[in-house]
Amino acid sequence: MKSQKTVSEGNAEASEETAAESAAAAPVIEGAPLISAEKPDFSKVEIEPLFKDFVDFETFSKSDFRAVKVLECEAVPKSKKLLKFTLDDGTDEKRVILSGIHAFYEPEQLIGKTLIAITNLPPRAMMGMESNGMLLSALHKEDGEEKLNLLMVDPHIPAGAKLY
């Protein structure tokens, strides 16, 4: 004789299956923090105040945000902060961007990742090298300690895809 389940037992099993299916369906980006079903505790997080000045749409729309793939990443010699990224930006030329994030990432963690860059900033010399753009990241303080996360996106987004 089959055992009968109560409604609450059936619902609990269905909830577990749904959670397991959702976790299995969620894309896993190697090197990125795993997304937990638990709600994060942001009670100790400090963020910078929002800007009060507005940027008109025409000015904002001049910024060229693109998906870029990290081909190579290395520490810049004689710099404690800088990483040198060699990126595929969807063109025939490799793009080099320097970023002061070495305190938060080791170079090998970032190879193969898909990031977001502003690609139409004027070139900037840093440590005798030219940086051609800026990688986007999120910055906040937690328990007084600065935290930084590069914006990493789905690896299925091709290099050079424009963000709007």
Contact map, one row per residue, 1 for C-alpha under 8 A:
11100000000000000000000000000000000000000000000000000000000000000000000000000000000000000000000000000000000000000000000000000000000000000000000000000000000000000000
11110000000000000000000000000000000000000000000000000000000000000000000000000000000000000000000000000000000000000000000000000000000000000000000000000000000000000000
11111000000000000000000000000000000000000000000000000000000000000000000000000000000000000000000000000000000000000000000000000000000000000000000000000000000000000000
01111100000000000000000000000000000000000000000000000000000000000000000000000000000000000000000000000000000000000000000000000000000000000000000000000000000000000000
00111110110000000000000000000000000000000000000000000000000000000000000000000000000000000000000000000000000000000000000000000000000000000000000000000000000000000000
00011111110000000000000000000000000000000000000000000000000000000000000000000000000000000000000000000000000000000000000000000000000000000000000000000000000000000000
00001111111000000000000000000000000000000000000000000000000000000000000000000000000000000000000000000000000000000000000000000000000000000000000000000000000000000000
00000111111100000000000000000000000000000000000000000000000000000000000000000000000000000000000000000000000000000000000000000000000000000000000000000000000000000000
00001111111110000000000000000000000000000000000000000000000000000000000000000000000000000000000000000000000000000000000000000000000000000000000000000000000000000000
00001111111111000000000000000000000000000000000000000000000000000000000000000000000000000000000000000000000000000000000000000000000000000000000000000000000000000000
00000011111111100000000000000000000000000000000000000000000000000000000000000000000000000000000000000000000000000000000000000000000000000000000000000000000000000000
00000001111111110000000000000000000000000000000000000000000000000000000000000000000000000000000000000000000000000000000000000000000000000000000000000000000000000000
00000000111111111000000000000000000000000000000000000000000000000000000000000000000000000000000000000000000000000000000000000000000000000000000000000000000000000000
00000000011111111100000000000000000000000000000000000000000000000000000000000000000000000000000000000000000000000000000000000000000000000000000000000000000000000000
00000000001111111110000000000000000000000000000000000000000000000000000000000000000000000000000000000000000000000000000000000000000000000000000000000000000000000000
00000000000111111111000000000000000000000000000000000000000000000000000000000000000000000000000000000000000000000000000000000000000000000000000000000000000000000000
00000000000011111111100000000000000000000000000000000000000000000000000000000000000000000000000000000000000000000000000000000000000000000000000000000000000000000000
00000000000001111111110000000000000000000000000000000000000000000000000000000000000000000000000000000000000000000000000000000000000000000000000000000000000000000000
00000000000000111111111000000000000000000000000000000000000000000000000000000000000000000000000000000000000000000000000000000000000000000000000000000000000000000000
00000000000000011111111100000000000000000000000000000000000000000000000000000000000000000000000000000000000000000000000000000000000000000000000000000000000000000000
00000000000000001111111110000000000000000000000000000000000000000000000000000000000000000000000000000000000000000000000000000000000000000000000000000000000000000000
00000000000000000111111111000000000000000000000000000000000000000000000000000000000000000000000000000000000000000000000000000000000000000000000000000000000000000000
00000000000000000011111111000000000000000000000000000000000000000000000000000000000000000000000000000000000000000000000000000000000000000000000000000000000000000000
00000000000000000001111111100000000000000000000000000000000000000000000000000000000000000000000000000000000000000000000000000000000000000000000000000000000000000000
00000000000000000000111111100000000000000000000000000000000000000000000000000000000000000000000000000000000000000000000000000000000000000000000000000000000000000000
00000000000000000000011111110000000000000000000000000000000000000000000000000000000000000000000000000000000000000000000000000000000000000000000000000000000000000000
00000000000000000000000111111000000000000000000000000000000000000000000000000000000000000000000000000000000000000000000000000000000000000000000000000000010000000000
00000000000000000000000001111101010000000000000000000000000000000000000000000000000000000000000000000000000000000000000000000000000000000000000000000000000000000000
00000000000000000000000000111111000000000000000000000000000000000000000000000000000000000000000000000000000000000000000000000000000000000000000000000000011000000000
00000000000000000000000000011111000000000000000000000000000000000000000000000000000000000000000000000000000000000000000000000000000000000000000000000000000000000000
00000000000000000000000000001111100000000000000000000000000000000000000000000000000000000000000000000000000011000000000000000000000000000000000000000000000000000000
00000000000000000000000000011111110000000000000000000000000000000000000000000000000000000000000000000000000000000000000000000000000000000000000000000001000000000000
00000000000000000000000000000011111000000000000000000000000000000000000000000000000000000000000000000000000000000000000000000000000000000000000000000000000000000000
00000000000000000000000000010001111100000000000000000000000000000000000000000000000000000000000000000000000000000000000000000000000000000000000000000000000000000000
00000000000000000000000000000000111110000000000000000000000000000000000000000000000000000000000000000000000000000000000000000000000000000000000000000000000000000000
00000000000000000000000000000000011111100000000000000000000000000000000000000000000000000000000000000000000000000000000000000000000000000000000000000000000000000000
00000000000000000000000000000000001111100000000000000000000000000000000000000000000000000000000000000000000000000000000000000000000000000000000000000000000000000000
00000000000000000000000000000000000111110000000000000000000000000000000000000000000000000000000000000000000000000000000000000000000000000000000000000000000000000000
00000000000000000000000000000000000111111000000000000000000000000000000000000000000000000000000000000000000000000000000000000000000000000000000000000000000000000000
00000000000000000000000000000000000001111100000000000000000000000000000000000000000000000000000000000000000000000000000000000000000000000000000000000000000000000000
00000000000000000000000000000000000000111111000000000000000000000000000000000000000000000000000000000000000000000000000000000000000000000000000000000000000000000000
00000000000000000000000000000000000000011111100000000000000000000000000000000000000000000000000000000000000000000000000000000000000000000000000000000000000000000000
00000000000000000000000000000000000000001111100000000000000000000000000000000000000000000000000000000000000000000000000000000000000000000000000000000000000000000000
00000000000000000000000000000000000000001111110000000000000000000000000000000000000000000000000000000000000000000000000000000000000000000000011000000000000000000000
00000000000000000000000000000000000000000111111000000000000000000000000000000000000000000000000000000000000000000000000000000000000000000001111000000000000000000000
00000000000000000000000000000000000000000001111100000000000000000000000000000000000000000000000000000000000000000000000000000000000000000001110100000000000000000000
00000000000000000000000000000000000000000000111110000000000000000000000000000000000000000000000000000000000000000000000000000000000000000011100000000000000000000000
00000000000000000000000000000000000000000000011111000000000000000000000000000000000000000000000000000000000000000000000000000000000000000001000000000000000000000000
00000000000000000000000000000000000000000000001111100000000000000000000000000000000000000000000000000000000000000000000000000000000000000000000000000000000000000000
00000000000000000000000000000000000000000000000111110000000000000000000000000000000000000000000000000000000000000000000000000000000000000000000000000000000000000000
00000000000000000000000000000000000000000000000011111100000000000000000000000000000000000000000000000000000000000000000000000000000000000000000000000000000000000000
00000000000000000000000000000000000000000000000001111100000000000000000000000000000000000000000000000000000000000000000000000000000000000000000000000000000000000000
00000000000000000000000000000000000000000000000000111110000000000000000000000000000000000000000000000000000000000000000000000000000000000000000000000000000000000000
00000000000000000000000000000000000000000000000000111111000000000000000000000000000000000000000000000000000000000000000000000000000000000000000000000000000000000000
00000000000000000000000000000000000000000000000000001111101100000000000000000000000000000000000000000000000000000000000000000000000000000000000000000000000000000000
00000000000000000000000000000000000000000000000000000111111100000000000000000000000000000000000000000000000000000000000000000000000000000000000000000000000000000000
00000000000000000000000000000000000000000000000000000011111110000000000000000000000000000000000000000000000000000000000000000000000000000000000000000000000000000000
00000000000000000000000000000000000000000000000000000001111111000000000000000000000000000000000000000000000000000000000000000000000000000000000000000000000000000000
00000000000000000000000000000000000000000000000000000011111111100000000000000000000000000000000000000000000000000000000000000000000000000000000000000000000000000000
00000000000000000000000000000000000000000000000000000011111111100000000000000000000000000000000000000000000000000000000000000000000000000000000000000000000000000000
00000000000000000000000000000000000000000000000000000000111111110000000000000000000000000000000000000000000000000000000000000000000000000000000000000000000000000000
00000000000000000000000000000000000000000000000000000000011111110000000000000000000000000000000000000000000000000000000000000000000000000000000000000000000000000000
00000000000000000000000000000000000000000000000000000000001111111000000000000000000000000000000000000000000000000000011110000000000000000000000000000000000000000000
00000000000000000000000000000000000000000000000000000000000011111100000000000000000000000000000000000000000000000000011100000000000000000000000000000000000000000110
00000000000000000000000000000000000000000000000000000000000000111110000000000000000000000000000000000000000000000001111000000000000000000000000000000000000000000111
00000000000000000000000000000000000000000000000000000000000000011111000000000000000000001000000000000000000000000001111000000000000000000000000000000000000000111110
00000000000000000000000000000000000000000000000000000000000000001111100000000000000000001000000000000000000000000111100000000000000000000000000000000000000011111110
00000000000000000000000000000000000000000000000000000000000000000111110000000000000000111100000000000000000000000111100000000000000000000000000000000000000001110000
00000000000000000000000000000000000000000000000000000000000000000011111000000000000000111000000000000000000000011110000000000000000000000000000000000000000000100000
00000000000000000000000000000000000000000000000000000000000000000001111110000000000011110000000000000000000001111110000000000000000000000000000000000000000000000000
00000000000000000000000000000000000000000000000000000000000000000000111110000000000011110000000000000000000000110000000000000000000000000000000000000000000000000000
00000000000000000000000000000000000000000000000000000000000000000000011111000000000011100000000000000000000000100000000000000000000000000000000000000000000000000000
00000000000000000000000000000000000000000000000000000000000000000000011111100000001111000000000000000000001101100000000000000000000000000000000000000000000000000000
00000000000000000000000000000000000000000000000000000000000000000000000111110000001110000000000000000000001100000000000000000000000000000000000000000000000000000000
00000000000000000000000000000000000000000000000000000000000000000000000011111010011100000000000000000100001000000000000000000000000000000000000000000000000000000000
00000000000000000000000000000000000000000000000000000000000000000000000001111111011100000000000000000000000000000000000000000000000000000000000000000000000000000000
00000000000000000000000000000000000000000000000000000000000000000000000000111110000000000000000000000000000000000000000000000000000000000000000000000000000000000000
00000000000000000000000000000000000000000000000000000000000000000000000000011111000000000000000000000000000000000000000000000000000000000000000000000000000000000000
00000000000000000000000000000000000000000000000000000000000000000000000000111111110000000000000000000000000000000000000000000010000000000000000000000000000000000000
00000000000000000000000000000000000000000000000000000000000000000000000000010111110000000000000000000110000000000000000000000000000000000000000000000000000000000000
00000000000000000000000000000000000000000000000000000000000000000000000000000011111000000000000000111110000000000000000000000000000000000000000000000000000000000000
00000000000000000000000000000000000000000000000000000000000000000000000000110011111100000000000001111100000000000000000000000000000000000000000000000000000000000000
00000000000000000000000000000000000000000000000000000000000000000000000011110000111110000000000001111100001000000000000000000000000000000000000000000000000000000000
00000000000000000000000000000000000000000000000000000000000000000000000011110000011111000000000111100000000000000000000000000000000000000000000000000000000000000000
00000000000000000000000000000000000000000000000000000000000000000000011111000000001111100000001111100000000000000000000000000000000000000000000000000000000000000000
00000000000000000000000000000000000000000000000000000000000000000000011110000000000111110000011110000000000000000000000000000000000000000000000000000000000000000000
00000000000000000000000000000000000000000000000000000000000000000001111100000000000011111000011110000000000000000000000000000000000000000000000000000000000000000000
00000000000000000000000000000000000000000000000000000000000000000001111000000000000001111110111000000000000000000000000000000000000000000000000000000000000000110000
00000000000000000000000000000000000000000000000000000000000000000111100000000000000000111110111000000000000000000000000000000000000000000000000000000000000000110000
00000000000000000000000000000000000000000000000000000000000000000001000000000000000000011111000000000000000000000000000000000000000000000000000000000000000001111000
00000000000000000000000000000000000000000000000000000000000000000000000000000000000000011111110000000000000000000000000000000000000000000000000000000000000000010000
00000000000000000000000000000000000000000000000000000000000000000000000000000000000000000111110000000000000000000000000000000000000000000000000000000000000000000000
00000000000000000000000000000000000000000000000000000000000000000000000000000000000000011011111000000000000000000000000000000000000000000000000000000000000000000000
00000000000000000000000000000000000000000000000000000000000000000000000000000000000001111011111100000000000000000000000000000000000000000000000000000000000000000000
00000000000000000000000000000000000000000000000000000000000000000000000000000000000011111000111110000000000000000000000000000000000100000000000000000000000000000000
00000000000000000000000000000000000000000000000000000000000000000000000000000000000111100000011111000000000000000000000000000000011110000000000000000000000000000000
00000000000000000000000000000000000000000000000000000000000000000000000000000000000111100000001111100000000000000000000000000000011111100000000000000000000000000000
00000000000000000000000000000000000000000000000000000000000000000000000000000000011110000000000111110000000000000000000000000100011101000000000000000000000000000000
00000000000000000000000000000000000000000000000000000000000000000000000000000000111110000000000011111100000000000000000000000000000001100000000000000000000000000000
00000000000000000000000000000000000000000000000000000000000000000000000000000000111000000000000001111110000000000000000000000000000000000000000000000000000000000000
00000000000000000000000000000000000000000000000000000000000000000000000000000000111000000000000000111111100000000000000000000000000000000000000000010000000000000000
00000000000000000000000000000000000000000000000000000000000000000000000000100001111000000000000000111111111000000000000000000000000000000000000000000000000000000000
00000000000000000000000000000000000000000000000000000000000000000000000000000001100000000000000000011111110000000000000000000000000000000000000000000000000000000000
00000000000000000000000000000000000000000000000000000000000000000000000000000000000000000000000000001111110000000000000000000000000000000000000000111000000000000000
00000000000000000000000000000000000000000000000000000000000000000000000000000000000000000000000000001111111011000000000000000000000000000000000000000000000000000000
00000000000000000000000000000000000000000000000000000000000000000000000000000000000000000000000000000111111111000000000000000000000000000000000000000000000000000000
00000000000000000000000000000000000000000000000000000000000000000000000011100000001000000000000000000100111111100000000000000000000000000000000000000000000000000000
00000000000000000000000000000000000000000000000000000000000000000000000011000000000000000000000000000000011111100000000000000000000000000000000000000000000000000000
00000000000000000000000000000010000000000000000000000000000000000000000000000000000000000000000000000000111111100000000000000000000000000000000000000000000000000000
00000000000000000000000000000010000000000000000000000000000000000000010010000000000000000000000000000000111111111000000000000000000000000000000000000000000000000000
00000000000000000000000000000000000000000000000000000000000000000000011110000000000000000000000000000000001111111000000000000000000000000000000000000000000000000000
00000000000000000000000000000000000000000000000000000000000000000000111000000000000000000000000000000000000001111100000000000000000000000000000000000000000000000000
00000000000000000000000000000000000000000000000000000000000000000000110000000000000000000000000000000000000001111110000000000000000000000000000000000001001000000000
00000000000000000000000000000000000000000000000000000000000000000011110000000000000000000000000000000000000000011111000000000000000000000000000000000001111010100000
00000000000000000000000000000000000000000000000000000000000000000011110000000000000000000000000000000000000000001111100000000000000000110000000000000111100000000000
00000000000000000000000000000000000000000000000000000000000000001111000000000000000000000000000000000000000000000111110000000000000000110000000000000011100000000000
00000000000000000000000000000000000000000000000000000000000000001111000000000000000000000000000000000000000000000011111000000000000011110000000000000000000000000000
00000000000000000000000000000000000000000000000000000000000000111100000000000000000000000000000000000000000000000001111110000000000011110000000000000000000000000000
00000000000000000000000000000000000000000000000000000000000000111100000000000000000000000000000000000000000000000000111110000000000111000000000000000000000000000000
00000000000000000000000000000000000000000000000000000000000000110000000000000000000000000000000000000000000000000000011111000000000110000000000000000000000000000000
00000000000000000000000000000000000000000000000000000000000000100000000000000000000000000000000000000000000000000000011111100000000111000000000000000000000000000000
00000000000000000000000000000000000000000000000000000000000000000000000000000000000000000000000000000000000000000000000111110000000110000000000000000000000000000000
00000000000000000000000000000000000000000000000000000000000000000000000000000000000000000000000000000000000000000000000011111000011110000000000000000000000000000000
00000000000000000000000000000000000000000000000000000000000000000000000000000000000000000000000000000000000000000000000001111100011100000000000000000000000000000000
00000000000000000000000000000000000000000000000000000000000000000000000000000000000000000000000000000000000000000000000000111111111000000000000000000000000000000000
00000000000000000000000000000000000000000000000000000000000000000000000000000000000000000000000001000000000000000000000000011111111000000000000000000000000000000000
00000000000000000000000000000000000000000000000000000000000000000000000000000010000000000000000000000000000000000000000000001111100000000000000000000000000000000000
00000000000000000000000000000000000000000000000000000000000000000000000000000000000000000000000000000000000000000000000000001111110000000000000000000000000000000000
00000000000000000000000000000000000000000000000000000000000000000000000000000000000000000000000000000000000000000000000000001111111000000000000000000000000000000000
00000000000000000000000000000000000000000000000000000000000000000000000000000000000000000000000111000000000000000000000000111101111100000000000000000000000000000000
00000000000000000000000000000000000000000000000000000000000000000000000000000000000000000000000111000000000000000000000000111100111111000000000000000000000000000000
00000000000000000000000000000000000000000000000000000000000000000000000000000000000000000000001111000000000000000000001111110000011111000000000000000000000000000000
00000000000000000000000000000000000000000000000000000000000000000000000000000000000000000000000110000000000000000000111111100000001111100000000000000000000000000000
00000000000000000000000000000000000000000000000000000000000000000000000000000000000000000000000011100000000000000000111010000000001111110000000000000000000000000000
00000000000000000000000000000000000000000000000000000000000000000000000000000000000000000000000010100000000000000011110000000000000011111000000000000100000000000000
00000000000000000000000000000000000000000000000000000000000000000000000000000000000000000000000000000000000000000011110000000000000001111100000000000110000000000000
00000000000000000000000000000000000000000000000000000000000000000000000000000000000000000000000000000000000000000000000000000000000000111110000000011110000000000000
00000000000000000000000000000000000000000000000000000000000000000000000000000000000000000000000000000000000000000000000000000000000000011111000000011110000000000000
00000000000000000000000000000000000000000000001000000000000000000000000000000000000000000000000000000000000000000000000000000000000000001111100001111000000000000000
00000000000000000000000000000000000000000000111100000000000000000000000000000000000000000000000000000000000000000000000000000000000000000111110001110000000000000000
00000000000000000000000000000000000000000000111000000000000000000000000000000000000000000000000000000000000000000000000000000000000000000011111111100000000000000000
00000000000000000000000000000000000000000001110000000000000000000000000000000000000000000000000000000000000000000000000000000000000000000001111111100000000000000000
00000000000000000000000000000000000000000001100000000000000000000000000000000000000000000000000000000000000000000000000000000000000000000000111110000000000000000000
00000000000000000000000000000000000000000000010000000000000000000000000000000000000000000000000000000000000000000000000000000000000000000000111111000000000000000000
00000000000000000000000000000000000000000000000000000000000000000000000000000000000000000000000000000000000000000000000000000000000000000000111111100000000000000000
00000000000000000000000000000000000000000000000000000000000000000000000000000000000000000000000000000000000000000000000000000000000000000011110111110000000000000000
00000000000000000000000000000000000000000000000000000000000000000000000000000000000000000000000000000001000000000000000000000000000000000011110011111000000000000000
00000000000000000000000000000000000000000000000000000000000000000000000000000000000000000000000000001001000000000000000000000000000000001111000001111100000000000000
00000000000000000000000000000000000000000000000000000000000000000000000000000000000000000000000000000001000000000000000000000000000000001110000000111110000000000000
00000000000000000000000000000000000000000000000000000000000000000000000000000000000000000000000000000000000000000010000000000000000000111100000000011111000000000000
00000000000000000000000000000000000000000000000000000000000000000000000000000000000000000000000000000000000000000011000000000000000000011100000000001111100000000000
00000000000000000000000000000001000000000000000000000000000000000000000000000000000000000000000000000000000000001111000000000000000000000000000000000111110000000000
00000000000000000000000000000000000000000000000000000000000000000000000000000000000000000000000000000000000000000111000000000000000000000000000000000011111010000000
00000000000000000000000000101000000000000000000000000000000000000000000000000000000000000000000000000000000000000100000000000000000000000000000000000001111110000000
00000000000000000000000000001000000000000000000000000000000000000000000000000000000000000000000000000000000000001100000000000000000000000000000000000000111111000000
00000000000000000000000000000000000000000000000000000000000000000000000000000000000000000000000000000000000000000000000000000000000000000000000000000000011111000000
00000000000000000000000000000000000000000000000000000000000000000010000000000000000000000000000000000000000000000100000000000000000000000000000000000000111111101000
00000000000000000000000000000000000000000000000000000000000000000011000000000000000000000100000000000000000000000000000000000000000000000000000000000000001111111000
00000000000000000000000000000000000000000000000000000000000000000111100000000000000000011100000000000000000000000100000000000000000000000000000000000000000011111000
00000000000000000000000000000000000000000000000000000000000000000111000000000000000000011110000000000000000000000000000000000000000000000000000000000000000001111100
00000000000000000000000000000000000000000000000000000000000000000110000000000000000000000100000000000000000000000000000000000000000000000000000000000000000011111110
00000000000000000000000000000000000000000000000000000000000000011110000000000000000000000000000000000000000000000000000000000000000000000000000000000000000000011111
00000000000000000000000000000000000000000000000000000000000000011110000000000000000000000000000000000000000000000000000000000000000000000000000000000000000000001111
00000000000000000000000000000000000000000000000000000000000000001000000000000000000000000000000000000000000000000000000000000000000000000000000000000000000000000111
